């Protein structure tokens, strides 16, 4: 009789289109995230607005503006990194993150303004290029050249910004990879430009810095912040490239945080440089004073133009990918057209974006664009921080980010975003929120087809669950991502609950629940036996177990269990695990209980309690997985492995102990693929670092004693498994054993 776990794996993909990426070349961390993000942040504001900021605000005031801007973008970067490490990133960046968590409606309500903000960033950088070009080639100097007719017509500045636009859009249309390769050369220009700026201290007299500025000419702290804030907003460029990355989970986290940290050091250093290098009056009156006071101004002017050009390329590469994702999920009109790709490039989305950028380039100026961008980006950062706050406060077992941050970080970020919005411009903040609300209402009425199961669908269930604990003390919804263990345990006498409270708490705490069903038989005087069940349930609640009780009358055990499961499964919040100790039960009763659980779409956990060791030191759990060699395939839904792993994860987590994944294979050559499967399972399921792997080619009976002894052993349940076989395993191992069968509702990969 085999007592090894039956593992059912599936290689089916989740619902949605499959993209094998055959025609798209993917980027790594440096080229796909860190470089474009860093070069987007270190853009026009550094050269022609930071000196102006220091002049009006003083050194400490400027550093205050920079720190506040980077606190907001930094918390967003941390939140993006944390959420990214918990989900399978698809194209669309922040839109996808929000959509996967709160649903397409809220994702679209944020994604559309974010798309426009990133597109308009390109217009801002193009205006920066124009200012850099005019410092090199002013209109007066071009009057005696072939540009004379354009200068005389008074359209020289507009002509140059349009020319730069067509250069950038043309290069991006050719290939994003070609555009990103240009950035390698641009990085050299930026390093040279920064070096020239700092070497200006060697040829100019050092100034006594003005620590607090006059904030003259109506330039208050909040208006200066509003103008400068877009300088730090490029942190989402890398996330927007999610669909074009080899490993989005790893690359977005490392690349985004790296670019944020490096750019902060650069901006803070240049602020200090400006205060010591350039006289305050000139900082105020001349926006290019940092360039003029550099060791070699020409190099800085070239760096400005190159920096703005590459930032334009990054924005033109990122924004169309957000639009493509919006089109793919039919968030925007003509989605079937916008989602199309040509050799891995969203060229139609890029053309559509280019038209919008062109219009903004002709109509806007730098400061006006900066104010609009500030509101759009702050709203996006507020949303991403709020998403993480919701995820962390819900305590769902599916939220297991590899990169975890304290709750205070996104909470502080959300608070700062709201404060910044209403300090800068209360009216525009309300208008922006109204636009987002209007977009949400429109999308909600469209009844969008949801490709993911999100916590949005379970959010009200979680709220109802919290309220029910306070008022009705009941259970909650069943769904894969919001799955939590809600146990139903039939008992015939109160003593059956004694001694098992530690394991019940380990399984259910903090979000799970226990429904104790007291069974009363017509042919037995069971009233005395059941006396005290309610009191024991109350005691369980004092131990941190959310437990309730009910009474079911029937002729025999199997019928009582079937009735209890049927009644409870018809309730608003449904139990999803039938938990049953095997002592005092016959083989027939155990088989009937297994059939009842299966028909009720519930998981089954049979417990064979070791009377002496009980739960040992409560430090370790062994999971035994049946040999699947040579076909080890890691799928999204693996019925028995899902429930075994989730059960072990909950228990080991509450015990603060370790998990050991165990398997006895039939041949030596199967050991390596088995270990690989376990390593992939550990990584993708985010089981944590305290996981060990034990694979041997010994017989199963010998393997049981070769592995380190655990306080609990978990096996898969099969219909052929008898009570005697379970008791023999328990006695042989000297530990309590679980025999588990999943329902298909739970998923360790969620």
VOKESE-795901 format. One line per 4 residues: number of its first residue (from 1); their letters; for each residue x, y negated, z negated of C-alpha. Coordinates in Angstrom, 3 decimals. Layout:
N
NUM) a) X/Y/Z | ...;
This chain:
750
1) xxxx) 0.000/0.000/0.000 | 1.532/-3.291/1.007 | 1.370/-6.075/-1.569 | 3.348/-8.575/0.434;
5) xxxx) 1.794/-11.846/1.578 | -0.033/-12.005/4.862 | 1.081/-15.145/6.649 | -1.070/-16.458/9.446;
9) xxxx) 0.631/-19.095/11.516 | -0.663/-21.170/14.335 | 1.225/-23.149/16.895 | -1.808/-25.074/17.980;
13) xxxx) -1.372/-28.821/18.017 | -3.726/-31.193/16.241 | -6.538/-32.623/18.217 | -5.412/-35.003/20.868;
17) xxxx) -3.335/-35.219/23.980 | 0.024/-33.515/24.082 | 2.972/-35.414/25.444 | 5.987/-33.259/26.152;
21) xxxx) 8.067/-36.379/26.776 | 9.736/-34.779/29.787 | 10.025/-38.035/31.660 | 10.832/-40.333/28.744;
25) xxxx) 14.347/-40.788/27.402 | 14.203/-41.152/23.625 | 16.282/-43.442/21.419 | 18.174/-42.791/18.208;
29) xxxx) 18.327/-44.887/15.023 | 20.897/-47.438/16.179 | 19.743/-48.102/19.753 | 16.006/-47.622/19.127;
33) xxxx) 15.503/-49.360/15.768 | 18.466/-51.049/14.076 | 19.860/-52.893/17.092 | 16.610/-54.295/18.580;
37) xxxx) 15.270/-55.131/15.121 | 18.455/-56.915/14.049 | 18.804/-58.806/17.325 | 15.163/-59.866/17.147;
41) xxxx) 15.552/-61.256/13.624 | 18.844/-63.006/14.365 | 17.333/-65.221/17.000 | 16.494/-68.809/17.796;
45) xxxx) 15.741/-69.907/14.222 | 19.282/-69.155/13.098 | 20.835/-71.598/15.546 | 18.391/-74.484/15.890;
49) xxxx) 16.124/-74.365/12.815 | 18.152/-73.180/9.827 | 20.325/-76.300/9.697 | 17.157/-78.398/9.997;
53) xxxx) 15.659/-76.350/7.121 | 18.716/-76.961/4.896 | 18.623/-80.680/5.716 | 15.017/-81.099/4.569;
57) xxxx) 14.933/-78.598/1.681 | 18.512/-78.713/0.423 | 20.645/-75.627/-0.137 | 18.600/-74.187/-3.014;
61) xxxx) 15.311/-75.069/-1.340 | 16.428/-73.404/1.903 | 17.585/-70.311/0.022 | 14.194/-70.276/-1.718;
65) xxxx) 12.407/-70.310/1.648 | 14.686/-67.540/2.953 | 14.294/-65.376/-0.173 | 10.490/-65.745/-0.157;
69) xxxx) 10.331/-64.869/3.544 | 12.528/-61.845/2.996 | 10.596/-60.704/-0.088 | 7.458/-60.575/2.080;
73) xxxx) 9.119/-58.882/5.033 | 11.232/-56.689/2.739 | 8.264/-55.239/0.875 | 6.616/-54.621/4.239;
77) xxxx) 9.781/-52.920/5.520 | 9.890/-50.703/2.418 | 6.183/-49.887/2.755 | 6.561/-49.083/6.456;
81) xxxx) 9.516/-46.823/5.661 | 7.653/-45.027/2.879 | 4.468/-44.413/4.906 | 6.501/-43.390/7.953;
85) xxxx) 8.297/-40.731/5.899 | 4.927/-39.121/5.099 | 3.243/-38.988/8.526 | 3.971/-37.725/12.002;
89) xxxx) 4.643/-40.985/13.812 | 3.136/-41.447/17.247 | 3.336/-44.415/19.584 | 1.929/-47.692/18.332;
93) xxxx) 4.067/-48.391/15.255 | 2.231/-50.236/12.493 | -1.098/-49.830/14.310 | -0.618/-46.065/14.139;
97) xxxx) 0.399/-46.175/10.468 | -2.692/-48.144/9.516 | -4.908/-46.116/11.837 | -3.746/-42.771/10.472;
101) xxxx) -4.414/-43.952/6.936 | -7.493/-46.173/7.056 | -8.959/-45.240/10.426 | -8.864/-46.594/13.964;
105) xxxx) -11.263/-49.429/13.185 | -9.014/-51.031/10.575 | -5.918/-50.048/12.540 | -7.290/-51.812/15.600;
109) xxxx) -8.365/-54.857/13.587 | -4.730/-55.280/12.545 | -3.119/-53.869/15.696 | -4.691/-56.379/18.088;
113) xxxx) -3.486/-59.523/16.213 | -0.109/-57.826/15.680 | 0.183/-57.185/19.408 | -0.535/-60.834/20.175;
117) xxxx) 1.965/-61.914/17.498 | 4.733/-59.769/18.997 | 3.895/-60.974/22.496 | 3.951/-64.598/21.377;
121) xxxx) 7.304/-63.967/19.683 | 8.725/-63.484/23.169 | 7.385/-66.933/24.103 | 9.033/-68.431/21.031;
125) xxxx) 12.381/-66.881/21.911 | 12.080/-68.156/25.490 | 11.636/-71.674/24.171 | 14.739/-71.092/22.067;
129) xxxx) 16.645/-70.099/25.189 | 15.460/-73.296/26.836 | 16.774/-75.418/23.966 | 20.103/-73.625/24.085;
133) xxxx) 20.314/-74.114/27.834 | 19.464/-77.821/27.561 | 22.271/-78.314/25.060 | 24.651/-76.936/27.682;
137) xxxx) 23.043/-78.373/30.799 | 20.855/-81.374/29.963 | 18.709/-82.870/32.674 | 21.089/-85.811/33.150;
141) xxxx) 23.948/-83.488/34.012 | 21.855/-81.637/36.595 | 20.762/-84.701/38.575 | 23.714/-84.397/40.976;
145) xxxx) 23.211/-80.679/41.614 | 20.835/-78.553/43.639 | 18.424/-78.873/40.682 | 17.981/-82.599/41.366;
149) xxxx) 14.473/-82.289/42.941 | 13.272/-80.312/39.926 | 14.759/-82.830/37.493 | 13.230/-85.749/39.379;
153) xxxx) 9.860/-84.051/39.338 | 10.046/-83.911/35.527 | 9.632/-80.132/35.368 | 13.226/-79.160/34.633;
157) xxxx) 12.507/-77.791/31.145 | 9.410/-75.892/32.264 | 11.273/-74.528/35.270 | 14.078/-73.133/33.104;
161) xxxx) 11.791/-71.466/30.587 | 9.808/-69.878/33.437 | 13.048/-68.713/35.075 | 14.168/-67.104/31.822;
165) xxxx) 10.766/-65.446/31.522 | 10.993/-63.816/34.945 | 14.537/-62.615/34.234 | 13.420/-60.973/30.970;
169) xxxx) 10.204/-59.450/32.323 | 12.000/-58.186/35.430 | 14.743/-56.494/33.428 | 12.216/-54.889/31.086;
173) xxxx) 10.130/-53.684/34.018 | 13.160/-51.902/35.449 | 13.743/-49.920/32.264 | 13.675/-50.396/28.513;
177) xxxx) 16.942/-48.492/28.290 | 18.583/-50.895/30.741 | 17.221/-53.819/28.719 | 18.597/-52.302/25.507;
181) xxxx) 21.988/-51.706/27.120 | 22.202/-55.427/27.769 | 21.902/-55.862/24.011 | 25.279/-54.173/23.476;
185) xxxx) 26.964/-57.082/25.249 | 24.749/-59.568/23.436 | 25.872/-58.250/20.046 | 29.423/-59.252/20.952;
189) xxxx) 28.227/-62.769/21.839 | 26.438/-63.059/18.489 | 29.481/-61.959/16.475 | 31.657/-64.422/18.384;
193) xxxx) 29.093/-67.210/17.929 | 28.804/-66.629/14.172 | 32.587/-66.530/13.860 | 32.858/-69.832/15.709;
197) xxxx) 30.278/-71.402/13.399 | 32.115/-70.347/10.235 | 35.495/-71.385/11.705 | 34.038/-74.860/11.985;
201) xxxx) 35.002/-75.237/8.313 | 38.643/-75.174/9.423 | 38.345/-78.259/11.654 | 35.697/-80.378/9.913;
205) xxxx) 35.653/-82.029/6.526 | 33.735/-80.070/3.914 | 30.543/-81.730/2.707 | 29.117/-81.903/-0.798;
209) xxxx) 25.938/-79.842/-0.460 | 22.586/-81.340/-1.342 | 21.034/-78.743/-3.607 | 17.432/-80.005/-3.479;
213) xxxx) 16.246/-81.844/-0.390 | 13.906/-84.821/-0.036 | 11.262/-82.873/1.934 | 10.730/-86.071/3.962;
217) xxxx) 8.556/-86.788/7.006 | 5.746/-84.551/5.781 | 7.969/-81.467/5.703 | 6.850/-79.844/2.443;
221) xxxx) 8.112/-76.524/1.155 | 5.066/-74.725/2.526 | 5.334/-76.316/5.980 | 9.045/-75.506/6.136;
225) xxxx) 8.235/-71.941/5.096 | 5.569/-71.696/7.796 | 7.999/-72.836/10.477 | 10.903/-70.687/9.290;
229) xxxx) 9.003/-67.504/8.366 | 8.883/-66.053/11.933 | 12.687/-65.827/11.766 | 12.323/-62.837/9.429;
233) xxxx) 9.388/-61.177/11.161 | 11.241/-58.859/13.513 | 11.218/-55.998/10.998 | 8.327/-54.293/12.814;
237) xxxx) 10.026/-54.131/16.211 | 11.623/-50.772/15.395 | 8.330/-49.331/14.118 | 6.619/-50.427/17.344;
241) xxxx) 9.122/-48.245/19.230 | 7.899/-45.141/17.354 | 6.710/-43.366/20.501 | 10.160/-43.734/22.096;
245) xxxx) 12.267/-42.415/19.184 | 13.845/-38.988/18.773 | 13.117/-38.863/15.032 | 10.716/-41.690/14.078;
249) xxxx) 10.476/-40.675/10.420 | 14.228/-40.954/9.883 | 15.068/-43.694/12.367 | 12.393/-46.203/11.342;
253) xxxx) 13.333/-45.967/7.665 | 17.090/-46.302/8.098 | 17.043/-48.703/11.033 | 14.407/-51.077/9.628;
257) xxxx) 15.933/-51.357/6.157 | 19.437/-51.671/7.598 | 18.428/-54.506/9.930 | 16.528/-56.253/7.130;
261) xxxx) 19.511/-56.170/4.783 | 22.098/-57.273/7.346 | 19.944/-60.121/8.659 | 19.249/-61.404/5.138;
265) xxxx) 22.973/-61.662/4.463 | 23.462/-63.505/7.759 | 20.679/-66.054/7.152 | 21.723/-66.721/3.538;
269) xxxx) 25.366/-67.134/4.597 | 24.526/-69.542/7.406 | 22.400/-71.631/5.009 | 25.419/-71.994/2.718;
273) xxxx) 27.589/-72.793/5.751 | 25.218/-75.524/6.922 | 25.206/-77.175/3.500 | 29.007/-77.349/3.362;
277) xxxx) 29.734/-77.989/7.052 | 27.237/-80.611/8.312 | 26.188/-83.914/6.671 | 22.568/-83.821/5.516;
281) xxxx) 21.329/-86.717/7.726 | 22.659/-84.986/10.807 | 21.068/-81.673/9.805 | 17.725/-83.492/9.741;
285) xxxx) 18.073/-85.519/12.914 | 19.915/-83.009/15.110 | 18.493/-79.492/15.361 | 21.653/-78.277/17.121;
289) xxxx) 24.045/-79.711/14.541 | 25.300/-76.256/13.551 | 26.296/-75.723/17.158 | 27.993/-79.130/17.408;
293) xxxx) 30.072/-78.538/14.250 | 31.249/-75.065/15.264 | 34.884/-74.413/16.077 | 33.976/-73.757/19.692;
297) xxxx) 30.437/-75.098/20.342 | 30.284/-73.557/23.801 | 30.576/-70.058/22.324 | 27.723/-70.744/19.916;
301) xxxx) 25.562/-72.116/22.708 | 26.212/-68.952/24.691 | 25.408/-66.914/21.567 | 22.123/-68.809/21.145;
305) xxxx) 21.064/-68.134/24.722 | 22.156/-64.497/24.555 | 20.511/-63.958/21.168 | 17.206/-65.442/22.272;
309) xxxx) 17.326/-63.438/25.501 | 17.827/-60.126/23.731 | 15.141/-60.973/21.174 | 12.821/-61.635/24.107;
313) xxxx) 13.733/-58.225/25.539 | 12.996/-56.522/22.197 | 9.591/-58.200/21.918 | 8.731/-57.375/25.538;
317) xxxx) 9.718/-53.755/24.888 | 7.776/-53.432/21.607 | 4.524/-55.320/22.274 | 3.464/-53.313/25.370;
321) xxxx) 3.921/-50.075/23.430 | 1.490/-51.321/20.802 | -0.916/-52.303/23.582 | -0.449/-48.885/25.198;
325) xxxx) -1.431/-47.168/21.938 | -4.422/-49.484/21.554 | -5.452/-48.544/25.064 | -4.939/-44.828/24.524;
329) xxxx) -7.442/-44.816/21.651 | -9.794/-47.158/23.561 | -9.398/-49.970/21.059 | -9.108/-52.512/23.886;
333) xxxx) -10.888/-52.710/27.267 | -9.338/-50.930/30.257 | -7.623/-48.535/27.907 | -7.436/-45.860/30.601;
337) xxxx) -5.280/-48.235/32.646 | -3.118/-49.591/29.814 | -2.200/-46.144/28.472 | -0.607/-45.069/31.757;
341) xxxx) 3.149/-44.579/31.967 | 5.626/-44.575/34.807 | 8.784/-42.600/34.000 | 8.183/-43.054/30.302;
345) xxxx) 7.619/-46.819/30.587 | 4.214/-48.491/29.875 | 4.600/-50.771/32.885 | 0.942/-51.723/33.249;
349) xxxx) 0.778/-52.695/29.601 | 4.006/-54.636/30.124 | 2.564/-56.544/33.101 | -0.553/-57.382/31.094;
353) xxxx) 1.656/-58.569/28.218 | 3.827/-60.563/30.591 | 0.811/-62.513/31.841 | -0.107/-63.499/28.281;
357) xxxx) 3.473/-64.489/27.437 | 3.665/-66.593/30.599 | 0.514/-68.507/29.648 | 1.801/-69.144/26.110;
361) xxxx) 5.185/-70.241/27.479 | 3.509/-72.919/29.583 | 1.129/-74.123/26.879 | 3.009/-73.885/23.579;
365) xxxx) 5.962/-75.481/21.834 | 8.276/-73.854/19.303 | 6.774/-75.215/16.081 | 3.171/-74.628/17.171;
369) xxxx) 3.925/-71.025/18.156 | 5.774/-70.476/14.872 | 2.731/-71.529/12.795 | 0.407/-69.134/14.639;
373) xxxx) 2.906/-66.280/14.370 | 3.242/-66.835/10.638 | -0.443/-66.089/9.989 | -0.591/-63.039/12.250;
377) xxxx) 2.532/-61.466/10.796 | 1.629/-62.160/7.167 | -1.730/-60.468/7.734 | 0.037/-57.459/9.221;
381) xxxx) 2.431/-57.277/6.268 | -0.438/-57.657/3.817 | -2.240/-54.746/5.452 | 0.744/-52.404/5.508;
385) xxxx) 1.450/-53.124/1.826 | -2.213/-52.613/0.977 | -2.230/-49.296/2.829 | 0.623/-48.035/0.660;
389) xxxx) -1.097/-49.310/-2.496 | -4.200/-47.336/-1.541 | -2.209/-44.197/-0.721 | -0.322/-44.300/-4.013;
393) xxxx) -3.334/-45.138/-6.172 | -5.419/-42.305/-4.679 | -2.868/-39.689/-5.811 | -3.714/-37.373/-2.911;
397) xxxx) -1.570/-34.252/-2.747 | -1.091/-34.912/0.992 | 0.786/-38.143/0.218 | 4.312/-36.859/-0.373;
401) xxxx) 6.626/-39.418/1.246 | 10.248/-38.397/1.569 | 11.135/-42.075/0.937 | 9.118/-43.080/-2.126;
405) xxxx) 9.008/-46.552/-3.674 | 7.345/-47.816/-6.890 | 3.742/-49.016/-6.720 | 4.928/-52.467/-7.814;
409) xxxx) 6.725/-53.034/-4.482 | 3.693/-52.941/-2.133 | 1.535/-54.600/-4.796 | 4.005/-57.491/-5.053;
413) xxxx) 4.163/-57.652/-1.258 | 0.373/-57.875/-0.919 | 0.186/-60.546/-3.604 | 2.930/-62.631/-1.994;
417) xxxx) 1.303/-62.318/1.426 | -2.074/-63.551/0.179 | -0.448/-66.355/-1.768 | 1.670/-67.416/1.198;
421) xxxx) -1.315/-67.428/3.554 | -3.463/-69.721/1.447 | -0.589/-71.961/0.367 | 0.440/-72.574/3.981;
425) xxxx) -2.970/-73.165/5.490 | -6.144/-72.051/3.666 | -8.429/-72.836/6.588 | -6.346/-70.923/9.116;
429) xxxx) -6.086/-68.028/6.638 | -9.871/-67.789/6.405 | -10.178/-68.030/10.189 | -7.585/-65.262/10.630;
433) xxxx) -9.362/-63.010/8.145 | -12.637/-63.762/9.946 | -11.088/-62.722/13.282 | -9.876/-59.444/11.788;
437) xxxx) -13.292/-58.790/10.226 | -15.005/-59.498/13.544 | -12.675/-57.102/15.379 | -13.368/-54.441/12.744;
441) xxxx) -17.142/-54.825/13.072 | -16.944/-54.571/16.869 | -14.736/-51.460/16.712 | -16.914/-49.857/14.043;
445) xxxx) -19.946/-50.240/16.294 | -18.088/-48.574/19.158 | -18.005/-45.282/17.188 | -14.437/-44.532/18.214;
449) xxxx) -13.356/-40.924/18.544 | -10.921/-40.315/15.703 | -7.833/-38.261/16.647 | -6.664/-37.924/13.047;
453) xxxx) -8.247/-37.123/9.715 | -7.570/-40.206/7.618 | -7.911/-41.189/4.006 | -10.390/-43.787/5.300;
457) xxxx) -12.900/-40.975/5.674 | -12.161/-39.818/2.131 | -11.722/-43.235/0.539 | -15.324/-43.565/-0.564;
461) xxxx) -15.210/-39.946/-1.663 | -12.269/-40.743/-3.922 | -14.041/-43.791/-5.326 | -17.166/-41.706/-5.874;
465) xxxx) -15.040/-39.027/-7.512 | -13.598/-41.550/-9.954 | -17.066/-42.896/-10.754 | -18.449/-39.383/-11.124;
469) xxxx) -15.774/-38.522/-13.679 | -16.955/-41.474/-15.743 | -20.691/-40.909/-15.276 | -21.616/-37.460/-13.960;
473) xxxx) -18.373/-35.508/-14.523 | -18.613/-33.749/-11.174 | -16.370/-32.717/-8.236 | -15.721/-34.161/-4.721;
477) xxxx) -15.468/-33.695/-0.877 | -13.537/-31.030/0.927 | -11.206/-32.078/3.717 | -7.696/-31.191/4.724;
481) xxxx) -5.844/-34.398/4.027 | -7.797/-35.304/0.887 | -7.712/-31.691/-0.340 | -7.258/-31.130/-4.047;
485) xxxx) -7.854/-28.023/-6.152 | -11.425/-27.946/-7.496 | -11.732/-24.599/-9.249 | -14.807/-22.588/-10.108;
489) xxxx) -14.169/-19.940/-12.790 | -16.857/-17.426/-13.822 | -16.637/-16.162/-17.425 | -18.693/-13.717/-19.466;
493) xxxx) -17.382/-14.821/-22.837 | -15.599/-17.819/-24.250 | -12.500/-15.815/-25.102 | -11.721/-15.457/-21.379;
497) xxxx) -10.770/-19.157/-21.353 | -8.444/-18.880/-24.304 | -4.741/-18.899/-23.452 | -5.174/-19.894/-19.789;
501) xxxx) -5.502/-23.655/-20.257 | -1.794/-24.285/-19.440 | -2.093/-22.757/-15.976 | -5.477/-24.395/-15.337;
505) xxxx) -3.976/-27.786/-16.144 | -0.909/-27.054/-13.997 | -3.158/-26.328/-11.012 | -5.705/-29.124/-11.390;
509) xxxx) -3.893/-32.111/-12.925 | -4.287/-35.012/-12.139 | -6.974/-35.118/-9.403 | -8.376/-31.582/-9.488;
513) xxxx) -11.242/-30.188/-11.525 | -12.528/-27.010/-13.162 | -16.139/-25.803/-13.083 | -16.674/-23.075/-15.689;
517) xxxx) -19.682/-20.878/-14.904 | -20.959/-18.894/-17.876 | -22.605/-15.678/-16.671 | -25.630/-14.258/-18.473;
521) xxxx) -27.025/-10.834/-17.540 | -30.632/-9.786/-18.011 | -29.658/-6.348/-19.170 | -27.150/-7.557/-21.781;
525) xxxx) -27.388/-9.528/-24.979 | -24.758/-11.985/-23.822 | -25.917/-15.102/-25.647 | -23.537/-14.520/-28.534;
529) xxxx) -20.646/-13.867/-26.155 | -21.234/-17.127/-24.314 | -21.547/-19.141/-27.489 | -18.672/-21.553/-27.714;
533) xxxx) -18.041/-21.940/-23.937 | -19.206/-25.558/-23.999 | -16.954/-26.328/-26.936 | -13.970/-24.749/-25.190;
537) xxxx) -14.720/-26.807/-22.064 | -14.709/-29.952/-24.199 | -11.349/-28.897/-25.618 | -10.035/-28.415/-22.078;
541) xxxx) -10.961/-32.025/-21.268 | -8.935/-33.246/-24.225 | -5.942/-31.370/-22.762 | -6.098/-33.291/-19.477;
545) xxxx) -8.262/-30.819/-17.532 | -11.364/-32.319/-15.955 | -13.753/-29.464/-16.722 | -17.517/-28.983/-16.687;
549) xxxx) -19.701/-25.966/-17.449 | -22.954/-24.411/-16.322 | -24.950/-21.259/-16.940 | -26.039/-18.689/-14.354;
553) xxxx) -28.313/-15.731/-15.069 | -28.180/-12.563/-12.961 | -28.401/-8.800/-13.156 | -24.703/-8.137/-12.676;
557) xxxx) -21.345/-9.863/-12.252 | -21.139/-9.865/-8.435 | -24.623/-11.288/-8.059 | -23.928/-13.959/-10.678;
561) xxxx) -20.727/-15.055/-8.916 | -22.510/-15.190/-5.565 | -25.306/-17.289/-7.035 | -22.894/-19.637/-8.779;
565) xxxx) -20.823/-20.178/-5.633 | -23.913/-20.757/-3.498 | -25.343/-23.301/-5.924 | -22.057/-25.149/-6.413;
569) xxxx) -21.269/-25.207/-2.706 | -24.577/-26.998/-2.160 | -23.623/-29.827/-4.502 | -22.355/-33.240/-3.349;
573) xxxx) -18.820/-32.579/-4.568 | -17.933/-28.973/-3.932 | -15.507/-26.576/-5.636 | -13.048/-25.092/-3.141;
577) xxxx) -11.179/-22.416/-5.115 | -12.636/-19.319/-6.795 | -10.322/-18.629/-9.751 | -10.775/-15.208/-11.317;
581) xxxx) -8.726/-13.267/-13.890 | -8.752/-9.575/-12.919 | -8.942/-8.099/-16.445 | -12.366/-6.636/-17.272;
585) xxxx) -13.136/-6.533/-13.538 | -13.588/-3.436/-11.355 | -12.276/-2.991/-7.813 | -15.809/-3.343/-6.487;
589) xxxx) -16.330/-6.638/-8.354 | -13.026/-7.990/-7.086 | -13.894/-7.039/-3.492 | -17.341/-8.636/-3.808;
593) xxxx) -15.788/-11.798/-5.233 | -13.346/-11.964/-2.318 | -16.227/-11.636/0.144 | -18.194/-14.320/-1.717;
597) xxxx) -15.243/-16.723/-1.534 | -14.760/-16.011/2.155 | -18.425/-16.511/3.045 | -18.466/-19.722/1.004;
601) xxxx) -15.309/-21.045/2.759 | -13.452/-21.092/-0.511 | -9.913/-20.092/-1.382 | -9.428/-17.159/-3.727;
605) xxxx) -6.961/-16.981/-6.614 | -6.875/-13.730/-8.572 | -4.805/-13.887/-11.739 | -3.178/-10.837/-13.275;
609) xxxx) -2.087/-12.118/-16.681 | 0.966/-10.608/-18.368 | -0.185/-10.261/-21.949 | 3.243/-10.684/-23.539;
613) xxxx) 5.063/-13.237/-21.396 | 1.907/-15.058/-20.266 | 3.433/-18.043/-18.382 | 6.991/-17.761/-19.723;
617) xxxx) 8.926/-21.009/-20.022 | 6.789/-22.688/-17.338 | 9.842/-23.631/-15.251 | 9.820/-21.578/-12.034;
621) xxxx) 7.454/-20.200/-9.387 | 8.277/-17.561/-6.759 | 6.251/-17.460/-3.515 | 6.400/-14.149/-1.625;
625) xxxx) 5.866/-14.430/2.126 | 5.356/-11.392/4.327 | 8.034/-10.766/6.991 | 6.938/-12.277/10.327;
629) xxxx) 10.086/-11.332/12.224 | 10.905/-11.895/14.957 | 8.054/-14.421/15.364 | 8.573/-17.177/12.792;
633) xxxx) 6.508/-20.106/14.072 | 5.780/-23.155/11.974 | 2.275/-24.347/12.754 | 0.122/-27.140/11.408;
637) xxxx) -2.452/-24.729/10.006 | -1.210/-21.543/8.325 | -4.078/-20.205/6.269 | -2.348/-18.146/3.585;
641) xxxx) 0.952/-20.004/3.520 | -0.948/-23.282/3.090 | -2.753/-22.154/-0.043 | 0.240/-20.351/-1.514;
645) xxxx) 2.496/-23.335/-1.008 | -0.043/-25.871/-2.274 | -0.704/-23.791/-5.373 | 3.002/-23.420/-6.084;
649) xxxx) 3.639/-27.111/-5.374 | 0.954/-28.188/-7.858 | 2.080/-25.816/-10.594 | 5.820/-26.435/-10.194;
653) xxxx) 5.220/-30.191/-10.015 | 3.288/-30.254/-13.286 | 5.773/-27.873/-14.879 | 8.637/-30.035/-13.535;
657) xxxx) 10.102/-26.748/-12.385 | 11.411/-25.182/-9.193 | 9.925/-23.210/-6.311 | 11.627/-20.222/-4.690;
661) xxxx) 10.473/-19.113/-1.220 | 11.039/-15.366/-1.046 | 10.909/-12.833/1.769 | 12.139/-9.293/2.332;
665) xxxx) 12.906/-8.761/6.037 | 13.362/-5.456/7.781 | 16.710/-6.188/9.477 | 19.844/-8.183/8.743;
669) xxxx) 19.441/-10.150/11.996 | 16.081/-11.499/10.844 | 17.500/-13.233/7.786 | 18.748/-16.308/9.644;
673) xxxx) 15.473/-17.227/11.431 | 13.591/-16.620/8.188 | 15.820/-19.036/6.294 | 15.395/-21.569/9.111;
677) xxxx) 11.612/-21.228/8.857 | 11.733/-21.812/5.109 | 14.015/-24.848/5.503 | 11.702/-26.377/8.116;
681) xxxx) 8.695/-25.642/5.928 | 10.379/-27.316/2.956 | 11.233/-30.406/5.009 | 8.017/-30.870/6.991;
685) xxxx) 5.763/-30.039/4.036 | 7.753/-32.404/1.778 | 8.030/-29.801/-0.994 | 10.864/-31.753/-2.630;
689) xxxx) 14.495/-31.053/-3.401 | 13.960/-28.484/-6.175 | 13.262/-25.627/-3.759 | 15.341/-22.476/-3.360;
693) xxxx) 15.267/-19.844/-0.627 | 15.697/-16.111/-1.132 | 15.846/-13.854/1.938 | 17.080/-10.262/1.810;
697) xxxx) 17.007/-7.170/3.987 | 16.428/-4.903/0.982 | 13.154/-3.097/0.571 | 10.317/-5.121/-0.886;
701) xxxx) 10.383/-3.204/-4.196 | 14.130/-3.812/-4.574 | 13.801/-7.450/-3.521 | 11.370/-8.067/-6.377;
705) xxxx) 14.197/-7.439/-8.838 | 17.028/-9.005/-6.826 | 15.624/-12.518/-6.998 | 15.893/-14.590/-10.172;
709) xxxx) 13.033/-13.883/-12.509 | 10.273/-16.490/-12.320 | 7.605/-17.513/-14.806 | 4.954/-16.988/-12.148;
713) xxxx) 4.915/-14.925/-8.957 | 2.456/-15.753/-6.162 | 1.523/-13.185/-3.502 | -0.920/-13.161/-0.650;
717) xxxx) -4.200/-11.312/-1.124 | -5.462/-8.663/1.263 | -8.663/-6.645/1.279 | -6.698/-3.422/0.725;
721) xxxx) -5.133/-4.671/-2.494 | -6.482/-2.786/-5.535 | -6.660/-3.898/-9.123 | -4.229/-1.138/-10.083;
725) xxxx) -1.671/-2.364/-7.539 | -1.926/-5.916/-8.897 | -1.538/-4.754/-12.483 | 1.427/-2.571/-11.520;
729) xxxx) 3.170/-5.533/-9.906 | 2.537/-7.644/-13.006 | 3.935/-4.965/-15.296 | 6.872/-4.251/-12.994;
733) xxxx) 7.890/-7.935/-12.792 | 7.141/-8.775/-16.408 | 5.378/-11.995/-15.380 | 1.918/-13.242/-14.615;
737) xxxx) 1.039/-12.867/-10.922 | -1.346/-14.728/-8.628 | -2.891/-13.133/-5.553 | -4.070/-15.873/-3.232;
741) xxxx) -6.045/-16.129/-0.010 | -6.670/-19.462/1.694 | -9.895/-20.706/3.233 | -8.464/-22.665/6.169;
745) xxxx) -9.617/-25.981/4.710 | -6.318/-26.754/2.980 | -3.095/-27.643/4.820 | 0.372/-28.027/3.297;
749) xx) 1.458/-29.898/6.466 | -1.169/-32.642/6.045;
